[in-house]
Amino acid sequence: MANTAAKAVAIRTAEELKAPVAVAKASKPAVKPVPKVPAKLATKLATKAENKAEAKTPAKVPVKPVAKVKAKAPVSAVAKSVSKKPVVISKPIVAAPVKEKAKKPKLVRDSFTMPEAEYAVLSEVKKACIAAGIEVKKSQLLRVGLVLLKKTPVSALKTLVEELPALKAGRPKLG
């Protein structure tokens, strides 16, 4: 049946392709003319359509009839089992609370000026940490320093700040 349907489609498309296209006399054509397709191409298209139709249709498998089973439960028993009272939900249904993702702290990028000797201390401490098996970055060392400064009493912090040499504010001149 699929073969005959596919052949009918192939014949119809071949006939439509061979039929002359009527050209309207209006200034703008309503329909674009269909380009002529060679008969060989039309035959190939029809063959492809047949192959696709055959591939889509599953093979017919003989089916054995199944014995009919009748339910012998009386209707009144089923009707008694169904309650006529409306169902009332004792607890309102509440959606589970949506877990909020932990917000990442906003990172701030800043620049600062530091004497070369103090900057070299950062490299020395970093090398010591790596030798001890601790991978650390310079920014992490500066953050650790801030934690330690926060734990330092204000009086001791005041003396440390006073001991630091004064620096000229701003970017150093290149050269």
N, CA, C and O of each residue as an XYZ file, in Angstrom:
700
protein
N       0.830     -1.186      0.000
C       0.000      0.000      0.000
C       0.878      1.253      0.000
O       0.569      2.248     -0.655
N       1.980      1.177      0.754
C       2.890      2.310      0.811
C       3.544      2.524     -0.547
O       3.783      3.659     -0.958
N       3.829      1.435     -1.235
C       4.455      1.542     -2.559
C       3.537      2.245     -3.544
O       3.986      3.111     -4.295
N       2.259      1.888     -3.554
C       1.328      2.498     -4.495
C       1.119      3.968     -4.185
O       0.985      4.782     -5.099
N       1.090      4.322     -2.895
C       0.930      5.727     -2.521
C       2.154      6.526     -2.950
O       2.027      7.643     -3.451
N       3.327      5.958     -2.755
C       4.562      6.652     -3.129
C       4.650      6.802     -4.644
O       5.093      7.836     -5.143
N       4.225      5.765     -5.380
C       4.243      5.836     -6.838
C       3.272      6.897     -7.332
O       3.575      7.632     -8.272
N       2.097      6.979     -6.694
C       1.106      7.976     -7.089
C       1.660      9.372     -6.868
O       1.444     10.260     -7.693
N       2.369      9.580     -5.772
C       2.978     10.880     -5.494
C       4.047     11.175     -6.530
O       4.153     12.300     -7.018
N       4.850     10.150     -6.871
C       5.914     10.335     -7.850
C       5.341     10.677     -9.222
O       5.874     11.542     -9.917
N       4.271     10.013     -9.614
C       3.658     10.262    -10.923
C       3.061     11.662    -10.946
O       3.194     12.389    -11.930
N       2.387     12.039     -9.829
C       1.751     13.347     -9.764
C       2.805     14.457     -9.840
O       2.618     15.442    -10.554
N       3.919     14.299     -9.100
C       4.956     15.320     -9.124
C       5.618     15.395    -10.493
O       5.971     16.482    -10.951
N       5.788     14.251    -11.150
C       6.381     14.251    -12.485
C       5.464     14.966    -13.466
O       5.940     15.715    -14.320
N       4.158     14.748    -13.359
C       3.198     15.400    -14.250
C       3.163     16.901    -13.996
O       3.081     17.698    -14.930
N       3.225     17.278    -12.713
C       3.201     18.700    -12.376
C       4.443     19.394    -12.911
O       4.383     20.549    -13.331
N       5.565     18.691    -12.894
C       6.799     19.285    -13.382
C       6.792     19.443    -14.896
O       7.392     20.379    -15.425
N       6.115     18.531    -15.601
C       6.058     18.588    -17.063
C       5.033     19.598    -17.561
O       5.148     20.096    -18.681
N       4.026     19.907    -16.735
C       2.947     20.797    -17.156
C       3.488     22.199    -17.367
O       4.329     22.651    -16.590
N       3.030     22.898    -18.394
C       3.500     24.265    -18.629
C       2.953     25.198    -17.550
O       1.839     25.021    -17.056
N       3.756     26.183    -17.202
C       3.371     27.127    -16.158
C       2.696     28.304    -16.831
O       3.250     28.908    -17.748
N       1.491     28.629    -16.370
C       0.758     29.758    -16.946
C       1.316     31.044    -16.362
O       1.506     31.153    -15.151
N       1.576     32.014    -17.225
C       2.133     33.287    -16.785
C       1.007     34.306    -16.789
O       0.311     34.470    -17.791
N       0.833     34.986    -15.672
C      -0.220     35.986    -15.558
C       0.196     37.239    -16.311
O       1.385     37.540    -16.405
N      -0.768     37.966    -16.844
C      -0.480     39.162    -17.610
C      -0.341     40.380    -16.712
O      -0.021     41.467    -17.195
N      -0.573     40.221    -15.424
C      -0.475     41.350    -14.504
C       0.978     41.788    -14.412
O       1.887     41.038    -14.766
N       1.189     43.011    -13.934
C       2.548     43.536    -13.853
C       3.384     42.789    -12.823
O       4.590     42.628    -13.011
N       2.774     42.337    -11.753
C       3.493     41.568    -10.723
C       2.936     40.155    -10.702
O       1.733     39.973    -10.510
N       3.778     39.158    -10.895
C       3.270     37.784    -10.865
C       2.874     37.410     -9.441
O       3.597     37.718     -8.493
N       1.729     36.749     -9.287
C       1.221     36.342     -7.983
C       2.018     35.173     -7.446
O       2.248     35.079     -6.240
N       2.448     34.270     -8.336
C       3.182     33.083     -7.928
C       4.461     33.014     -8.745
O       4.453     33.256     -9.952
N       5.549     32.685     -8.086
C       6.809     32.549     -8.792
C       6.764     31.295     -9.647
O       6.237     30.274     -9.206
N       7.295     31.344    -10.841
C       7.276     30.147    -11.691
C       8.177     29.064    -11.113
O       9.247     29.345    -10.572
N       7.717     27.810    -11.241
C       8.466     26.671    -10.736
C       9.494     26.267    -11.780
O       9.141     26.075    -12.943
N      10.772     26.130    -11.388
C      11.781     25.730    -12.375
C      11.533     24.301    -12.835
O      11.076     23.454    -12.068
N      11.842     24.052    -14.101
C      11.639     22.705    -14.645
C      12.698     21.770    -14.088
O      13.877     22.115    -14.003
N      12.244     20.567    -13.706
C      13.139     19.550    -13.174
C      13.184     18.419    -14.190
O      12.139     17.979    -14.671
N      14.378     17.944    -14.523
C      14.471     16.831    -15.478
C      13.727     15.597    -14.973
O      13.576     15.410    -13.765
N      13.269     14.766    -15.886
C      12.496     13.574    -15.543
C      13.317     12.611    -14.694
O      12.772     11.943    -13.816
N      14.629     12.532    -14.948
C      15.474     11.621    -14.173
C      15.503     12.034    -12.702
O      15.450     11.189    -11.809
N      15.588     13.348    -12.462
C      15.612     13.846    -11.085
C      14.281     13.586    -10.396
O      14.251     13.235     -9.216
N      13.180     13.755    -11.121
C      11.859     13.492    -10.556
C      11.734     12.019    -10.176
O      11.151     11.691     -9.143
N      12.283     11.127    -11.013
C      12.244      9.694    -10.716
C      13.064      9.386     -9.473
O      12.649      8.586     -8.635
N      14.235     10.022     -9.349
C      15.074      9.803     -8.167
C      14.363     10.269     -6.898
O      14.412      9.599     -5.866
N      13.698     11.431     -6.984
C      12.965     11.944     -5.822
C      11.843     10.994     -5.426
O      11.606     10.763     -4.240
N      11.158     10.446     -6.417
C      10.068      9.506     -6.142
C      10.611      8.246     -5.486
O       9.989      7.710     -4.569
N      11.771      7.763     -5.947
C      12.384      6.565     -5.373
C      12.774      6.820     -3.915
O      12.570      5.965     -3.054
N      13.334      7.998     -3.648
C      13.693      8.336     -2.261
C      12.460      8.380     -1.376
O      12.498      7.919     -0.235
N      11.365      8.929     -1.892
C      10.126      9.002     -1.126
C       9.616      7.602     -0.806
O       9.135      7.349      0.299
N       9.723      6.691     -1.774
C       9.297      5.304     -1.532
C      10.147      4.657     -0.448
O       9.620      3.993      0.444
N      11.462      4.849     -0.521
C      12.360      4.253      0.467
C      12.083      4.787      1.871
O      12.111      4.033      2.844
N      11.819      6.078      1.971
C      11.502      6.651      3.286
C      10.192      6.098      3.825
O      10.080      5.805      5.015
N       9.206      5.955      2.953
C       7.909      5.431      3.375
C       8.046      3.995      3.849
O       7.415      3.606      4.831
N       8.865      3.199      3.164
C       9.075      1.813      3.569
C       9.832      1.732      4.883
O       9.567      0.847      5.696
N      10.761      2.633      5.099
C      11.545      2.619      6.335
C      10.690      3.001      7.533
O      10.909      2.501      8.636
N       9.715      3.887      7.326
C       8.884      4.347      8.445
C       7.822      3.331      8.833
O       7.417      3.292      9.995
N       7.357      2.509      7.901
C       6.310      1.548      8.230
C       6.931      0.338      8.903
O       7.811     -0.300      8.325
N       6.492      0.004     10.117
C       7.051     -1.158     10.800
C       6.558     -2.458     10.159
O       5.498     -2.507      9.535
N       7.362     -3.502     10.333
C       6.987     -4.813      9.803
C       5.769     -5.321     10.566
O       5.671     -5.161     11.782
N       4.841     -5.936      9.830
C       3.622     -6.418     10.479
C       3.910     -7.737     11.178
O       4.462     -8.666     10.587
N       3.526     -7.802     12.451
C       3.719     -8.992     13.253
C       2.339     -9.570     13.533
O       1.434     -8.841     13.938
N       2.168    -10.871     13.323
C       0.851    -11.439     13.601
C       0.544    -11.363     15.099
O       1.391    -11.662     15.941
N      -0.671    -10.960     15.402
C      -1.082    -10.777     16.788
C      -2.138    -11.821     17.118
O      -3.116    -11.994     16.392
N      -1.918    -12.508     18.223
C      -2.894    -13.508     18.655
C      -3.995    -12.807     19.426
O      -3.718    -11.874     20.180
N      -5.230    -13.232     19.258
C      -6.320    -12.591     20.002
C      -6.190    -12.906     21.493
O      -5.821    -14.013     21.885
N      -6.502    -11.908     22.304
C      -6.417    -12.044     23.749
C      -7.798    -12.367     24.284
O      -8.797    -11.800     23.841
N      -7.845    -13.280     25.236
C      -9.130    -13.659     25.815
C      -9.694    -12.467     26.582
O      -8.971    -11.778     27.302
N     -10.985    -12.237     26.417
C     -11.627    -11.107     27.087
C     -11.916    -11.472     28.538
O     -12.395    -12.564     28.842
N     -11.612    -10.530     29.423
C     -11.866    -10.749     30.840
C     -12.938     -9.766     31.264
O     -12.815     -8.563     31.033
N     -13.994    -10.280     31.885
C     -15.082     -9.416     32.330
C     -14.964     -9.190     33.824
O     -14.711    -10.122     34.587
N     -15.145     -7.961     34.229
C     -15.133     -7.641     35.655
C     -16.480     -8.012     36.235
O     -17.514     -7.600     35.709
N     -16.487     -8.795     37.326
C     -17.741     -9.259     37.905
C     -18.087     -8.519     39.181
O     -18.995     -8.928     39.906
N     -17.361     -7.409     39.475
C     -17.673     -6.642     40.677
C     -18.962     -5.868     40.427
O     -19.093     -5.182     39.413
N     -19.903     -5.978     41.342
C     -21.164     -5.248     41.159
C     -20.941     -3.738     41.272
O     -20.043     -3.274     41.975
N     -21.757     -3.012     40.582
C     -21.636     -1.562     40.557
C     -21.894     -0.984     41.937
O     -21.275      0.012     42.312
N     -22.789     -1.584     42.692
C     -23.108     -1.052     44.019
C     -21.900     -1.134     44.954
O     -21.725     -0.254     45.796
N     -21.056     -2.177     44.826
C     -19.867     -2.300     45.665
C     -18.872     -1.188     45.353
O     -18.232     -0.634     46.247
N     -18.758     -0.878     44.073
C     -17.855      0.198     43.675
C     -18.401      1.535     44.169
O     -17.641      2.383     44.637
N     -19.690      1.722     44.067
C     -20.302      2.974     44.500
C     -20.161      3.155     46.014
O     -19.999      4.283     46.480
N     -20.220      2.074     46.786
C     -20.083      2.178     48.236
C     -18.658      2.529     48.627
O     -18.434      3.212     49.626
N     -17.685      2.058     47.833
C     -16.299      2.306     48.183
C     -15.904      3.772     47.954
O     -14.958      4.265     48.569
N     -16.625      4.458     47.076
C     -16.335      5.863     46.811
C     -17.082      6.708     47.824
O     -18.299      6.591     47.967
N     -16.347      7.561     48.529
C     -16.953      8.412     49.548
C     -17.612      9.605     48.898
O     -17.094     10.149     47.922
N     -18.755     10.021     49.429
C     -19.459     11.179     48.897
C     -19.016     12.461     49.591
O     -19.407     13.556     49.187
N     -18.195     12.325     50.643
C     -17.728     13.509     51.357
C     -16.600     14.160     50.571
O     -15.782     13.468     49.964
N     -16.553     15.496     50.581
C     -15.442     16.153     49.885
C     -14.128     15.937     50.637
O     -14.109     15.851     51.865
N     -13.066     15.854     49.906
C     -11.751     15.641     50.492
C     -11.229     16.992     50.976
O     -11.203     17.963     50.220
N     -10.811     17.046     52.252
C     -10.297     18.270     52.834
C      -8.838     18.037     53.195
O      -8.507     17.059     53.864
N      -7.981     18.923     52.758
C      -6.564     18.813     53.086
C      -6.360     19.519     54.411
O      -6.685     20.697     54.558
N      -5.810     18.775     55.389
C      -5.659     19.342     56.724
C      -4.528     20.369     56.788
O      -4.637     21.364     57.504
N      -3.457     20.138     56.053
C      -2.332     21.066     56.073
C      -2.220     21.735     54.708
O      -2.304     21.059     53.683
N      -2.033     23.041     54.680
C      -1.866     23.686     53.384
C      -0.535     23.263     52.758
O       0.459     23.061     53.456
N      -0.537     23.135     51.459
C       0.667     22.723     50.755
C       1.581     23.944     50.627
O       1.197     24.977     50.079
N       2.777     23.796     51.140
C       3.747     24.893     51.105
C       4.942     24.426     50.296
O       5.467     23.333     50.510
N       5.357     25.255     49.380
C       6.525     24.916     48.564
C       7.765     24.944     49.441
O       7.864     25.748     50.368
N       8.703     24.066     49.145
C       9.950     24.018     49.904
C      10.680     25.342     49.723
O      10.687     25.899     48.625
N      11.294     25.848     50.784
C      11.988     27.124     50.659
C      13.161     26.997     49.681
O      13.907     26.018     49.703
N      13.297     27.987     48.849
C      14.359     27.989     47.855
C      15.656     28.357     48.544
O      15.758     29.384     49.215
N      16.649     27.493     48.365
C      17.947     27.766     48.979
C      18.633     28.855     48.181
O      18.817     28.728     46.971
N      19.004     29.912     48.853
C      19.696     30.999     48.186
C      21.169     30.643     48.054
O      21.784     30.113     48.979
N      21.707     30.938     46.910
C      23.121     30.670     46.695
C      23.922     31.666     47.514
O      23.558     32.835     47.640
N      25.021     31.174     48.067
C      25.882     32.052     48.832
C      26.483     33.081     47.878
O      27.122     32.734     46.885
N      26.264     34.342     48.202
C      26.767     35.395     47.333
C      28.266     35.522     47.513
O      28.774     35.579     48.633
N      28.959     35.566     46.397
C      30.409     35.722     46.447
C      30.716     37.168     46.807
O      30.025     38.085     46.364
N      31.757     37.371     47.615
C      32.092     38.748     47.976
C      32.589     39.513     46.753
O      33.275     38.965     45.890
N      32.227     40.788     46.702
C      32.654     41.617     45.591
C      34.145     41.891     45.733
O      34.614     42.298     46.796
N      34.877     41.664     44.661
C      36.319     41.873     44.684
C      36.636     43.300     44.259
O      36.016     43.839     43.342
N      37.598     43.898     44.930
C      38.017     45.259     44.634
C      39.467     45.223     44.183
O      40.319     44.614     44.829
N      39.731     45.878     43.076
C      41.098     45.945     42.568
C      41.632     47.333     42.879
O      40.997     48.341     42.568
N      42.799     47.374     43.493
C      43.390     48.634     43.891
C      44.894     48.572     43.659
O      45.463     47.493     43.498
N      45.522     49.718     43.644
C      46.976     49.748     43.506
C      47.547     50.582     44.643
O      46.873     51.459     45.182
N      48.778     50.304     44.997
C      49.426     51.024     46.082
C      50.917     51.092     45.827
O      51.457     50.365     44.992
N      51.556     51.953     46.541
C      53.003     52.138     46.397
C      53.690     51.573     47.622
O      53.235     51.769     48.748
N      54.800     50.863     47.395
C      55.519     50.228     48.482
C      57.018     50.283     48.160
O      57.403     50.119     47.003
N      57.855     50.510     49.158
C      59.302     50.491     48.899
C      59.759     49.099     48.448
O      59.181     48.087     48.843
N      60.797     49.064     47.621
C      61.288     47.804     47.071
C      61.691     46.828     48.162
O      61.446     45.630     48.026
N      62.292     47.294     49.223
C      62.763     46.422     50.300
C      61.581     45.708     50.964
O      61.676     44.521     51.279
N      60.472     46.419     51.178
C      59.288     45.804     51.795
C      58.600     44.855     50.808
O      58.057     43.822     51.199
N      58.633     45.224     49.526
C      58.043     44.352     48.510
C      58.847     43.065     48.393
O      58.284     42.005     48.122
N      60.147     43.146     48.592
C      61.010     41.961     48.561
C      60.681     41.022     49.715
O      60.834     39.806     49.602
N      60.222     41.605     50.834
C      59.824     40.772     51.977
C      58.661     39.860     51.562
O      58.604     38.700     51.972
N      57.752     40.375     50.764
C      56.638     39.546     50.273
C      57.174     38.324     49.531
O      56.710     37.207     49.762
N      58.138     38.525     48.650
C      58.724     37.408     47.897
C      59.436     36.422     48.811
O      59.343     35.211     48.606
N      60.153     36.930     49.828
C      60.860     36.048     50.771
C      59.879     35.190     51.563
O      60.096     33.990     51.732
N      58.810     35.799     52.044
C      57.809     35.046     52.829
C      57.114     34.023     51.930
O      56.818     32.908     52.360
N      56.860     34.407     50.692
C      56.227     33.479     49.747
C      57.130     32.278     49.496
O      56.651     31.144     49.479
N      58.436     32.505     49.298
C      59.378     31.405     49.075
C      59.474     30.507     50.304
O      59.592     29.289     50.169
N      59.426     31.087     51.495
C      59.476     30.294     52.730
C      58.235     29.412     52.853
O      58.326     28.255     53.265
N      57.081     29.962     52.495
C      55.832     29.182     52.547
C      55.871     28.028     51.553
O      55.448     26.918     51.873
N      56.372     28.282     50.363
C      56.447     27.234     49.341
C      57.417     26.142     49.787
O      57.164     24.959     49.559
N      58.536     26.531     50.428
C      59.495     25.539     50.940
C      58.865     24.691     52.032
O      59.231     23.528     52.206
N      57.914     25.269     52.774
C      57.227     24.535     53.837
C      56.053     23.717     53.294
O      55.390     23.004     54.048
N      55.796     23.818     51.985
C      54.707     23.029     51.382
C      53.392     23.776     51.339
O      52.345     23.172     51.104
N      53.427     25.076     51.561
C      52.197     25.874     51.535
C      52.209     26.721     50.259
O      53.061     27.594     50.092
N      51.259     26.456     49.369
C      51.164     27.287     48.172
C      50.409     28.548     48.527
O      49.297     28.488     49.052
N      51.007     29.685     48.243
C      50.405     30.954     48.614
C      50.713     31.995     47.546
O      51.725     31.903     46.851
N      49.838     32.979     47.421
C      50.033     34.083     46.492
C      50.313     35.342     47.288
O      50.030     35.413     48.484
N      50.875     36.339     46.609
C      51.202     37.597     47.300
C      49.946     38.243     47.872
O      49.969     38.779     48.980
N      48.858     38.192     47.123
C      47.614     38.802     47.604
C      47.120     38.090     48.870
O      46.564     38.724     49.767
N      47.328     36.765     48.934
C      46.934     36.024     50.138
C      47.790     36.450     51.330
O      47.288     36.575     52.447
N      49.077     36.670     51.089
C      49.956     37.122     52.181
C      49.522     38.491     52.701
O      49.524     38.723     53.909
N      49.156     39.384     51.810
C      48.682     40.698     52.231
C      47.389     40.583     53.036
O      47.201     41.305     54.015
N      46.495     39.675     52.624
C      45.242     39.477     53.369
C      45.507     38.899     54.754
O      44.851     39.280     55.723
N      46.477     37.971     54.852
C      46.850     37.415     56.165
C      47.404     38.531     57.040
O      47.113     38.606     58.234
N      48.212     39.400     56.425
C      48.748     40.533     57.175
C      47.646     41.420     57.721
O      47.753     41.922     58.839
N      46.590     41.620     56.949
C      45.461     42.429     57.432
C      44.756     41.759     58.602
O      44.348     42.431     59.549
N      44.611     40.435     58.543
C      43.976     39.710     59.655
C      44.813     39.877     60.916
O      44.275     40.101     62.000
N      46.124     39.769     60.773
C      47.005     39.944     61.937
C      46.959     41.380     62.455
O      46.982     41.603     63.666
N      46.894     42.346     61.555
C      46.786     43.744     61.987
C      45.494     44.001     62.751
O      45.462     44.776     63.707
N      44.442     43.343     62.317
C      43.140     43.516     62.990
C      43.201     42.976     64.416
O      42.550     43.510     65.313
N      43.977     41.926     64.623
C      44.102     41.317     65.955
C      45.081     42.088     66.846
O      45.108     41.888     68.061
N      45.881     42.965     66.243
C      46.881     43.718     66.994
C      46.192     44.837     67.783
O      45.309     45.510     67.251
N      46.582     45.039     69.033
C      46.002     46.146     69.812
C      46.357     47.493     69.171
O      47.404     47.628     68.539
N      45.495     48.467     69.334
C      45.654     49.767     68.699
C      46.950     50.446     69.135
O      47.592     51.109     68.320
N      47.345     50.301     70.379
C      48.575     50.951     70.858
C      49.798     50.405     70.122
O      50.683     51.172     69.741
N      49.856     49.078     69.917
C      50.980     48.478     69.202
C      50.934     48.872     67.727
O      51.977     49.088     67.110
N      49.746     48.965     67.169
C      49.580     49.354     65.772
C      50.053     50.790     65.562
O      50.649     51.118     64.536
N      49.778     51.638     66.551
C      50.190     53.032     66.465
C      51.709     53.150     66.400
O      52.233     53.945     65.620
N      52.405     52.388     67.191
C      53.873     52.452     67.180
C      54.435     51.901     65.873
O      55.428     52.423     65.367
N      53.812     50.842     65.309
C      54.267     50.286     64.025
C      54.102     51.297     62.896
O      54.991     51.436     62.056
N      52.982     51.998     62.867
C      52.717     52.983     61.828
C      53.699     54.141     61.940
O      54.164     54.658     60.924
N      54.022     54.555     63.169
C      54.961     55.668     63.371
C      56.376     55.300     62.939
O      57.143     56.171     62.528
N      56.732     54.010     63.029
C      58.075     53.555     62.643
C      58.271     53.479     61.131
O      59.407     53.494     60.658
N      57.189     53.398     60.372
C      57.291     53.293     58.915
C      57.801     54.613     58.330
O      57.392     55.686     58.775
N      58.693     54.539     57.333
C      59.132     55.778     56.676
C      57.992     56.355     55.828
O      57.211     55.601     55.246
N      57.896     57.649     55.757
C      56.853     58.329     54.978
C      57.140     58.153     53.492
O      58.291     58.202     53.058
N      56.087     57.949     52.731
C      56.207     57.793     51.281
C      55.474     58.934     50.589
O      54.501     59.480     51.110
N      55.962     59.280     49.405
C      55.300     60.279     48.623
C      54.067     59.647     47.998
O      54.171     58.570     47.412
N      52.922     60.269     48.102
C      51.668     59.729     47.585
C      51.672     59.791     46.068
O      52.285     60.685     45.483
N      51.005     58.868     45.439
C      50.875     58.843     43.983
C      51.783     57.822     43.339
O      52.515     57.091     44.006
N      51.715     57.795     42.032
C      52.536     56.845     41.270
C      53.963     57.367     41.133
O      54.178     58.565     40.952
N      54.932     56.467     41.221
C      56.324     56.916     41.027
C      56.558     57.246     39.548
O      55.905     56.683     38.669
N      57.488     58.155     39.288
C      57.805     58.526     37.899
C      58.578     57.386     37.235
O      59.438     56.754     37.849
N      58.257     57.149     36.005
C      58.958     56.110     35.244
C      60.293     56.678     34.746
O      60.340     57.783     34.206
N      61.353     55.930     34.928
C      62.607     56.383     34.346
C      63.776     56.293     35.212
O      64.878     56.656     34.801
